[in-house]
C-alpha cells in the first residue's frame, strides 16, 4: 500500500555518538506522496551544554542554541508531523535514528526509510551516494549543506523531480524490510588491496576484518557481475533500539 505522507528529517549534532555528543538542530518536512509536495516544514535549534566541536562543519555557534526562544513549541509541531506520517525518511537514516528518544528529542516509532541505502535511484552513479552527489546527478542545485532543514529540502526536491516516484518508493519499502548482513572478505594482510578494490572497509564491529554491509539481493547482483577473488562470509546486522549492534 502506498504511504500517504512521509516525514523527512535531518539532525545536526556536535559529534558522531549520542553517548558523548548532542543534537543541536532538528529539521523536518511533512511530505505528501499523493500530491508530490511539501505540506509543512519546521526547523529549530536545541539547547546544548558545552561546546560544538562540529562547528566547522555545520556553522552553528553553540551560543545561538542558548538564546531565548521556545523550542518546545517546534518540537510539538514535530510530534504532529510524526503522527500524520506513515514513514520517516532520512539520508543515512542509521545515523539520525540513534538520536531520537534521547535528551530533548522525542522517540520515533514509525518505520524508517533511507534515501542513501533503501532507494535505488536510477541516475545514481555510486551505490550509497552522498546526498550532494545524488541531487547534483538529478540537476538540483546546492547552495547550503549541513543545516538540517536545507538537507530536508534537498530530499523533498528529489521526490518532486524523480520519475516513477511511487514505484521507487514501493521498492524502497520492500528493501527496507530485507535483512542486512556484514559480508566479510576473508583475506590475508597481503591481500587487503583486493578487498579494498571491491568496496570492503576495515570494520571494528566484525572482529576487525574487511567488511561491507549489504542485503543478500545486492550481494548476489554484485558478485554475479564479477565474482569476488576471495572467500566471503557473513555476520548479521541487527538494529535494536536505534543502535547498531552485532
C-alpha positions, 0 to 999 in steps of 0.5 A: 500500500502506498504511504500517504505522507512521509516525514523527512528529517535531518539532525545536526549534532556536535559529534558522531555518538549520542553517548558523548555528543548532542543534537543541536538542530532538528529539521523536518518536512511533512511530505505528501506522496499523493500530491508530490509536495511539501505540506509543512516544514519546521526547523529549530535549534536545541539547547546544548551544554558545552561546546560544538566541536562540529562547528566547522562543519555545520556553522552553528555557534553553540551560543545561538542554541542558548538564546531565548526562544521556545523550542518546545513549541517546534518540537510539538509541531514535530510530534504532529508531523510524526503522527500524520506520517506513515514513514520517516525518511532520512539520508543515512537514516542509521545515523539520525535514528540513534538520536531520537528518544534521547535528551530533548528529542522525542522517540520515533516509532514509525518505520524508517526509510533511507534515501542513501541505502533503501532507494535505488535511484536510477541516475545514481552513479555510486551505490550509497551516494552522498546526498550532494552527489545524488541531487547534483546527478538529478540537476538540483542545485546546492547552495547550503549543506549541513543545516538540517532543514536545507538537507530536508529540502534537498530530499523533498526536491528529489521526490518532486523531480524523480520519475516513477516516484511511487514505484521507487518508493514501493521498492524502497519499502520492500528493501527496507524490510530485507535483512542486512548482513556484514559480508566479510572478505576473508583475506590475508594482510597481503591481500587487503588491496583486493578487498579494498578494490571491491568496496570492503572497509576495515570494520571494528564491529566484525572482529576487525576484518574487511567488511561491507554491509549489504542485503543478500539481493545486492550481494548476489547482483554484485558478485554475479557481475564479477565474482569476488577473488576471495572467500566471503562470509557473513555476520548479521546486522541487527538494529535494536533500539536505534543502535547498531549492534552485532 
